[in-house]
Amino acid sequence: MGTNEAVECIRPLLARFSENEETVRRLVATDGTFDALCHQYRRVTDLLKAYEAEADQEAEIKWLEKRRAGLEEELLTRIEGYQPQ
């Protein structure tokens, strides 16, 4: 993955957890599970934006909001528990 692609992938996460930017960047580079969660978070965020732009998508929006909240919780737990080596 190129640098620009990596930045685009974590952009929504950095917007949400801007105070932890350095830790997020380090985890993306060193933790495959965290990187995969970032990709999921980006996909859910993008889908949510698309559904919000359409009418009659309330059920999908609620599900995506719950999924995003769960991902945010898991990502934040990993960010806060990160111990530099």
ABEGO torsion letter per residue (X at the ends): XBAAAAAAAAAAAAAABAAAAAAAAAAAAABAAAAAAAAAAAAAAAAAAAAAABBGAAAAAAAAAAAAAAAAAAAAAAAAABBBX
